[in-house]
């Protein structure tokens, strides 16, 4: 229903304001150049010791996309631009809207290329996690590419039944959020206590998932995994994924630091003494975020105060074209891209300090 309303809203804008749509900035944002070429691969890992709690017919399977520093050679000219799942996300988000409208509103550009040869060297890893009902992880492509170009191997994890959409090898059809989550949200705010319980259960599941993925990837000897220095691991998450990033980092001995992008941690207990941790939040996030680091060691907070980029502004939703940004409550307008790129750089600087 929400997507249909959005589609009608866009169509109305097209019909009523055709002269505004001639402006170049409505059709294109300039992405900053990367420090170096970035390659990407996708894979899936299946935990045969666990059933998926959302569907007992399935083993717990985690789709993964990896971004890594690549070699600057002729391969880049021959590589296909973009990748399938990115197109799939845009098609799903459009909900049947005419493609010219979708292309006008969503900037599907990516700067990474599939299956490029990895650059020689040893690199720390960054686990990148989407939010509950958000994602899939390709919705954070901009941040992943930025970090990979700065010398990290970025491991993006999709959580089936917790992502807006995901695809696993055990199912012919794409998987959306679980029916239970959808039903709880349909009764919100009356169902708030149920939602809190559900979030806590998903938090525990996702933390277990990260431990499994980490153990599986450490055994892989092929590139780009052979280029990872597993003694230097970092965790970065958005929304619910930010809570998981913090908890997973505390549990993993090799984890050096974590970043929480606008994630609600007030439903969970965290210790006084943290590993280096950065909390980033928006002007509309609330007072809880402003007090999270109080009396906690190794905790740094950063309010994005330039303008209110909103919760979705930490993802590639920041690249939705002005004036359609208000659909995501983003009040930064055409400045949202500048703010998003600043967020990317600050996260990279923070992680490098801990590497």
LOPAPA-499314 format. One record per residue: residue in one letter; x, y, z of N, C-alpha, C in turn. Coordinates in steps of 0.2 Angstrom, whole numbers, plus 2048, in hexadecimal, padded with zeros to 3 digits. Example, Ala and Ser with C-alpha at 12.3 -4.5 7.8 and 13.67 -1.06 7.14 Angstrom:
! residues 2
A8427E482783E7EA8278427F0827/S8407F58238447FB824840800827/
//
This chain:
! residues 355
X8047FA800800800800804806800/X80A80680480E80C80581180D7FE/X8148087FA8178097F481280C7EF/X80C80A7EF80780C7EA8068147EB/X8058167F280481D7F380A8217F0/X81081E7F18168217EF8168227E7/X81481C7E481481C7DD80F8227DA/X8098227DE8048277DC80782E7DD/X80B82F7E280E8367E48138387DF/X8178337DD81C8357D78188377D1/X8138337CF8108347C980D83B7C9/X80A83D7CF8078437D080C8497CF/X8128487D181884D7D181984D7C9/X81A8487C681C8487BF81784C7BB/X81084B7BC80B84E7B880A8567BA/X80B8577C080A85E7C28108637C2/X8168607C281C8647C28218627BD/X81F8617B682485F7B182A8637B0/X82986A7B182E86F7B183486E7B6/X83286C7BC83786A7C183B8647C0/X8388607BC83B8597BB84185A7B6/X8418607B38478617AE84E8627B1/X84D8647B88548657BB85885F7BC/X85F8607BA86385B7BA8648577C0/X86385B7C68648577CD85F8537CE/X8598537CB85484E7CC8558477C9/X85A8477C485B8417C086283E7C2/X8668427C586D83F7C78708427CD/X87383E7D18788417D687F83E7D4/X8848427D588B8407D488D83D7DA/X88F8367D98938337DE89A8357DF/X89D8357E58A48377E58A88317E2/X8AE8337DF8B282D7DD8B58297E3/X8B68237E28B881E7E78C081F7E7/X8C381D7ED8CA81D7ED8CE8187E9/X8CA8137E78CD80E7E38C78097E0/X8C88057DB8C38017D98C07FC7DE/X8BA7FA7DD8B77F67E28B37F07DE/X8B57EA7E08B17E47DE8AC7E27E2/X8A77DE7E08A27DB7E48A07D47E2/X89F7D07E789D7C97E68977C77EA/X8927C37E988D7C17ED88D7B97EE/X88B7B77F488B7B07F68867AF7FB/X8857A97FD8807A78038847A2807/X8827A280E88579D81287F79A816/X87F79481787979081A87B78D820/X87878E82587978B82C87578482C/X87877F82B87477882B873776832/X87577983787377783E86D77B841/X86B78083D86578483F86078483A/X85A78483C85478583885378D839/X85079083384E797834848797838/X84879B83E84279B84283C79E83F/X83D7A28398377A58368347A0831/X83779A82F83479582B83878F82C/X83678A83083978483283B77F82C/X83878182683A77D82084177F81D/X84378482084A78781D84F786822/X85578582085B78682485D78E824/X86079082986179782A867799825/X86579D82086979F81A86A7A681A/X8717A88198727B08198757B2813/X8727B580E8757B880887A7BD80A/X87F7BE8068847C28088877C6802/X8887CC80288C7D07FD8927D37FF/X8987D27FC89E7D47FE8A17D97F9/X8A37DF7FC8A77E47F88AE7E47FA/X8B37E57F58BA7E47F78BE7E97F2/X8C47EB7F58C97EE7F08CB7EA7EA/X8CA7ED7E48CC7E97DE8D27EC7DA/X8D47E87D68D97EB7D18D77EF7CC/X8DB7F57CB8D97F97C68DC7F77BF/X8D87F37BB8DB7F17B58D57F17AF/X8D77ED7AA8D27ED7A48CB7EA7A6/X8CC7E67AC8C57E27AE8C07E77AF/X8C17ED7B18BC7F27B38B97F47AD/X8BC7F57A78B97F77A18B47F279F/X8B57EB7A08B17E679E8AC7E47A2/X8AD7E67A98A87E37AE8A17E67AD/X89C7E27AE8957E57AD8937EA7B3/X8907EF7B188E7F57B58887F37BA/X8897F37C08847F27C58837EA7C6/X87E7E87C987D7E17CA8767DF7CB/X8747D97CA86D7D77CA8697D97D0/X86B7D87D68677D97DC8657E17DC/X8697E57DA8687EC7DB8627EE7D6/X8627EB7D085C7EC7CC8567E97CF/X8567E37D28517E07D584E7E47DB/X8527E77DF8507EC7E484C7F17E1/X84E7F57DC84B7FA7D98447F87D7/X8447F37D383E7F07D08397EF7D6/X83B7EC7DB8367EA7E18347F07E4/X8387F57E58367FB7E88317FF7E4/X8317FF7DE82D8037D98268017DA/X8247FA7DB81E7F87DC8197F97D6/X81C7F87D08197F97CA8188007C7/X81C8047CA81C80B7C782080B7C0/X81E80F7BB8228107B58298107B6/X82D80D7B283480D7B38388137B2/X8358187AE83881E7AE8388227B4/X8328217B88318257BE8368227C3/X83781B7C383B8187C884281A7C7/X84481A7C184B81C7BF84C8247C1/X8478287C184882F7C28498307CA/X84582B7CE84582C7D584B8297D8/X84C8227D685181E7D985881E7D5/X85D8207D88638207D58678197D6/X8668157D186980E7D287080D7D0/X8748137D087B8127CE87F80F7D3/X88480B7D18888087D588F8097D2/X8948097D789B80A7D58A08047D5/X89D7FE7D88A07F87D889F7F37D2/X8A37EF7D18A27EA7CB8A37E37CD/X89F7DF7CB89F7D87CD8A57D47CB/X8A87D07D08AD7CB7CE8B47CE7CC/X8B57D47CE8BC7D77CC8C17D37D0/X8C87D37CD8CD7D07D18CF7D57D7/X8CF7D17DD8D17D57E38D87D87E3/X8D97DE7E68DF7E17E68E37DE7EC/X8EA7DD7EA8EE7D97EF8EF7DD7F5/X8EF7D97FB8F07DD8018EC7D9807/X8EC7DB80D8E87D98128E47DE815/X8DD7DD8168D87E28188D47E081D/X8D27E58228CD7E48278C77E3824/X8C27DF8278BB7DE8258B67E3829/X8B17E48258AB7E88288A57E4827/X8A27E282C89B7DF82B8967E482B/X8927E582688D7EA8258867E7825/X8827EA82A87B7E782B8757EB82A/X8707E982786A7ED8268667ED82C/X8607F182C85B7F18318567EC831/X8527EC83684C7E78368477EA831/X8457E682C8407E88278437ED822/X84A7EE82384D7F281E8517EE819/X8567F281685A7EE8118577EC80B/X8597E780785F7E38098657E7809/X86B7E380A8717E780B8737EB805/X8717E97FF8737ED7FA8707F57FA/X86C7F67FF8697FD80086F801804/X8747FE80687A801809880801804/X87F8007FD8848007F98898057F9/X88680B7FA88B8117F98908117FF/X88E81080589280F80B89780980A/X8958048078997FE80689F7FF801/X89D8037FC8A28047F78A78097F9/X8A580E7FD8A98138008AE810805/X8AC80B8098B080880E8B580380A/X8B37FF8058B77FB8018BD7FF7FE/X8BB8047FB8C08087F88C580B7FC/X8C480B8038C880E8088CD80880B/X8CC8028098D07FD80B8CD7F8810/X8C67F780F8C37F28138BF7ED80F/X8BF7E78118BA7E280E8B47E2812/X8AE7E480E8A87E58118A37DF810/X8A17DD81589D7D78158967D8817/X8917D981288A7DB8138867D5814/X8827D581A87E7CF81B8777D081B/X8737CC81786C7CD8178697C881C/X8647CA81F8607C68248597C4821/X8587BE81F8527BC81C84C7BD821/X8477BF81F8417C08238417C6828/X8477C98278497CF82B84A7D5826/X84B7D482084D7D981B8467DA817/X8467E08148407E281083F7DD80A/X8457DB8088457D580384C7D2803/X84C7CB8028527C88018507C17FD/X8567BE7FA8557B87F685A7B37F9/X8587AD7FA85C7A87FC85B7A27F7/X86079D7F88607987F385B7937F4/X8587927FA85378D7FC84C78F7FA/X84B7957F78457987F684579B7EF/X8407997EB83F79B7E483D7A37E4/X8397A47E98367AB7EA83A7AF7EE/X83A7B67ED83D7BA7F283A7BA7F8/X83E7BC7FE83B7BC80583B7C3807/X8357C480A8347CB80D8347CA814/X8327D08188327CF81F82D7C9822/X82E7C782782A7C182A8237C382B/X81F7BF82A8177C082B8167C3832/X81A7C08378197C283E81B7CA83F/X8207CC83C8227D383C81D7D7839/X81B7D58338167D982F8107DA833/X80D7D48368077D583A8087D9840/X80E7D984480F7DD84980F7E4848/X8127E68428127ED84080C7EF83E/X8077EB83B8017ED8397FC7EF83F/X7FE7ED8457FA7EF84B7FE7F484F/X8047F784D8087FB851804802851/X80480685780880585D805800862/X7FF7FE8617FC7F98668007F3867/X8047F18628087EB86380F7ED865/X8117F28688187F486981B7EF86E/X8187ED87381B7E887781D7E1873/X8197DF86F81B7D986A8217DB866/X8217E18638267E385F82D7E3862/X82D7E58698337E586D8367DE86E/X8317DA86F8337D38708367D0869/X8327D28648347CF85D83B7D285C/X83D7D885D8437DB85C8497D8860/X8477D686684C7D386A84E7CC867/X8497C886584A7C286284E7C285C/X84C7C78588507C88518577CA853/X8587CE85885F7D085A8637CA85C/X8607C68608647C08628667BB85C/X8617BB8578627B78518677B984D/X8677C084C86C7C38478737C384A/X8737C485087A7C385387D7BC852/X8797B785387B7B085287C7B084A/X8797B384687A7B283F8817B583D/X8837BB8408897BE83F88F7B9841/X88E7B68478937B28498947AC845/X88F7A984288F7A483D8927A6836/X8907AC8348937AE82E89B7AF82E/X89D7B28348A47B48358A87AD835/X8A57A88398A97A28398A979E832/X8A479F82E8A479C8278A97A0823/X8A97A68238AD7AA81E8B57A9820/X8B67A88268BD7A88288C07A1825/X8BC79D8238BF7968218C0797819/X8BE79C8168BE79C80F8C579F80D/X8C879C8088CF79D8068CF7A17FF/X8C97A27FC8C97A57F58C97AC7F6/X8CB7B07F18CA7B77F18C27B97F1/X8C07BF7F48C47C47F78C57C27FF/X8C37BC8018C37BA8088CA7B980A/X8CE7B78068D57B58078D97BC809/X8D67C28078DA7C88088D87CB80F/X8D37C88128D17CB8198D57C981E/X8D77CE8228DB7CD8298D57CC82E/X8D47C68308CE7C58348D07C783C/X8D67C983D8D77CC8448D57D3844/X8D27D683F8CF7DD83F8C87DD83B/X8C47DC8408BD7DC83E8B97E2840/X8B47E583D8B07EA83F8A97E983D/X8A47EC84189D7EB84089A7F183F/X8967F283A8927F883888B7F6837/X8867F983A87F7F883987A7FE839/X8757FD835870802835869800839/X86780483D8608038408617FD845/X85D7F884485E7F28488647EF847/X8677EF84186E7ED83F8737F0843/X8727F68468777FA84A8777F7851/X8727F48538727F185A8767EA859/X8747E78538787E085287F7E1851/X8817E784E8887E884D88C7E9854/X8897ED85888C7EE85F88C7E8863/X8877E48638877DD86788C7D8864/X88C7D885D8907D385A8987D585B/X8997DB85B8A07DE85C8A27DC863/X89E7DD8688A07DB86F8A17D486F/X89E7D086C89E7C886C8A47C6868/X8A77C98638AC7C685F8B37C9861/X8B77C58638BE7C78668C27CB860/X8C17CA85A8C57CD8558C27D4853/X8BC7D58558B97DC8538BC7E2857/X8BE7E78538C17EC8568BC7F2857/X8B77F38538B37F98548AC7F7851/X8A77FC8538A07FB85089D80284F/X89880284A89580884988D807849/X88980B84C88280A84C87F810849/X87C80F84387981583F872815841/X87081984686981A84886581484A/X86881084E86580A85086380A857/X85C80885885980985F85C804864/X86080686886380186D860801874/X85B80587585880687B8547FF87E/X8537FB87A84F7F587C8547EF87E/X85B7F087E8607EC8808657EE885/X8687EA88886D7EC88D8747EB88A/X8787F188B87F7F08888837F288E/X88A7F088E88E7F18948917F8894/X8947FA89A89780089B89D801896/X8A17FC8968A77FC8928A67F988B/X8A67FD8868A57FB87F8AC7FB87C/X8AC7F78768B27F88718B07FF86E/X8B580286A8B48088678AD808863/X8A980C8648A280C8618A0813860/X89D81485A89B81A857893819856/X88F81E85988881E859887825854/X88382484F88182984A87A82984A/X87783084B87083084B86E837848/X86883884686583E843862842848/X86084884585D84D84985684B84C/X85384684984C84484B84D83D84E/X85383B85085383485385183485B/X85183985E84F83986585583A86A/X85383B87085783D87685B836878/X85983087785C82A87986382A876/X86382B86F86A82B86C86F83086F/X86C83687187183B87387483987A/X87183487D87383288487782B884/X87782887E87982187E880820881/X88582587F88C82488088D827887/X88882A88B88A82C89188C827896/X89182889A89482389E89681C89B/X89781C8948998168918A081888E/X8A581388F8AC81488D8AC812885/X8B18158828B281487B8AC815876/X8A881A8788A281B8758A2822872/X8A182386C8A082A86889A82B865/X89783186689083286289183885D/X88D83785888D83C85388683D851/X88484385287D84585087E849849/X87A84684487A84983D87684F83D/X87985583F87585B84087586083A/X87885E83587886382F87186482D/X86D85F82D86685F82B86385882D/X85D85782D85A85182F85984C829/X85E84882885F84382385A83D824/X85783C82A85283782C85583082C/X85282C82F85482583085782182A/X85382282485581F81E85B82281B/X85D82881D86282C81A86982981B/X86A82481F87082082087181B81B/X86B81981786C81481286C81880B/X86B81480686B8177FF86581B7FE/X86081B80285A81F80185C826801/X86282880486482F8038658317FC/X86582C7F786682E7F085F82E7EC/X85A82E7F085382F7ED8538367EB/X8518387E585183F7E384D8447E6/X85084A7E784B84F7E98478517E4/X8408537E583D8547EB83984E7EE/X83B8487EC8388427EE83A83F7F5/X8408437F88438407FE83E841804/X83984580383484680983183F80A/X83083B80582D83480683183080C/X83783180D83B82E81283C832818/X83883881883983C81E84084081E/X84384081884A84381884984A816/X84B84E81B84A85681A850859818/X85585581585B85881385B85B80C/X85685880885585A80185B8587FD/X85D85D7F986285B7F486985B7F8/X86985D7FE86F85C802870856805/X86B85180486C84B808872846805/X8748477FF8798437FC8808467FF/X88084C80088684F80388784C80A/X88184C80E88184A815883842815/X88083F81188183781188983680F/X88C83980B89383880989783A80F/X89583F81389984181989883B81E/X89283881F89183382389682D821/X89682B81B89B8268198A282781B/X8A482D81A8AB82F81B8AD82F823/X8A88318278A983182E8A9829830/X8A582582E8A581E8308AC81B82E/X8AE81C8278B581A8258BB81C82A/X8BB82382C8C08258308C0822837/X8BA8218398B981E8408BC817840/X8BA81383B8BC80C83A8C480B839/X8C78108358CE8108348D281183B/X8CF81583F8D28178468D281084A/X8CD80C8498CD80684D8D180084A/X8D38018448D77FC8408DE7FB841/
//
